[in-house]
Amino acid sequence: MHRRLFYALLILLPSQFGKHFWPDFSFISGVRVDYLSPTLYLTDLLIIFILSIYLKEQQTVVKKEMTRNRKLLAYSTGIMFLFLIISPQPILTCFVLVRLLEGLYLIWYINSARISIVTSILCLIAGGIWTSTIGWWQLISQSSIGGFLYFLGERTFSVVTPGIATVALASRFILRPYATFSHPNTFAGYILILTPLLFSSELKKVKWFRFIHIPLLVGLVITILTTFSRSAWIVGVFLIAACIVFIILKKGHGVVVQLGIITALVTIGFMGIEPLRQRLVLTNQFDQTNLAIRTSLIKASMAMTRDHPIGGVGLGNFLPTLPSYLTIHSIQELQPVHTIYLLYVSETGLLGLVALSILVVGYSKHIQQIKQNLKGKRGRSAAAPFMIAIGIWLLLGLFDHYPVSQQQTRLLMCIVIGLLFKQIQLLSGQKVSA
């Protein structure tokens, strides 16, 4: 039962359907801020059911895992309590830690349960297909679709909705597709992270998949382009260039080269279209304003780090602290700084960096195990799609905050990490602790 729910979770992962709550701490200067609103998503409920069923069935296994990792658990618990103690608003820190635990438990579940990598990837791809279809429909109709799609998380909007994301093409404003995401950039990032999984060696076991492989790849690339997300475009082109250079240096041949060339040609072809090419440069007042807001947020985050170098302003406390460092002129300015690295440092300070370093050292044994299992062409080939997806997530984090602030991209990253551990587990014939 838990496996079926897990596969359902993967298919429904692009959904943002959920219930928002608005306690006092979710308001800043009387304005409701989505990022501070505790939200119970449909995907949260699925994860709760999955873990409840699995924990009930595998109580003995869970006890053994906890005993084996008791030092790491004690350290993690101590760090969490420390973040709570030094936080100006512990309730906000608590919600961030709950999200962190949700992701860690999901990674642990994938690594521990008998999950099929092939089925998991196919379910993720199915989710990418249905949400991309919605995105195309929105692009054509220049509005949301409505109806039952509300229960998948689609918001109601049109090209004339105030504050909606548009792009100026051919002297008119065009609605950028949201699909079931909070912003077109998040939509593009999700699809971009998903794309490398099409190259998983596990999919070779599915004979019929080779007939839809290239059409799917081209379709996902075109979807990313039609979101007009500069950050996704830049990371995508960088990734393609790096892969092609790597293949040439390794003198590789075959289907990987062919697909790389096809992807590059599609990208170059679209970039050659004048309106899309112009999207890469700042061409209107809105772009200039957006850049100014991003710059102001970066300056504010650096000032927070300077004033609170030891413990930061508190995990999850960036936004409540922001008005002390930035004069808020519009609701668009009430958002996290657009890089996850500055966000983490400004919220946790030196303590956060030390905690992260100790955690990496604590996992050094597992990192060495991973390196050992990835020796040889077969191991590298099997793990490469997952590691590339992780790399994309990290690169996107340089340009925006949605990799950690949005439910879909945050959970997708945890699932990719879990599948990487599962893949290594299959290569080594033993579990890799998460």
Secondary structure, 3 states (H helix, E strand, C coil): CHHHHHHHHHHHCCCCCEEECCCHHHEECCEECHHHCCEEEHHHHHHHHHHHHHHHHCHHHHHHHHHHCHHHHHHHHHHHHHHHHHCCCHHHHHHHHHHHHHHHHHHHHHHHCCCCHHHHHHHHHHHHHHHHHHHHHHHHHCECCCHHHHHHCCCCCECCCCCCCEEEECCEEEECCCCCCCCHHHHHHHHHHHHHHHHCHHHHHCHHHHHCHHHHHHHHHHHHHHCCCHHHHHHHHHHHHHHHHHHHHCCCCCHHHHHHHHHHHHHHHHHCCHHHHHCCCCCCHHHHHHHHHHHHHHHHHHHHHHHCCCCCCCCCCHHHHHHHCCCCCCHHHCCCCCCHHHHHHHHHHHHHHHHHHHHHHHCHHHHHHHHHHCCCHHHHHHHHHHHHHHHHHHHHHHHCCHHHHCHHHHHHHHHHHHHHHHHHHHHHCCCCCC
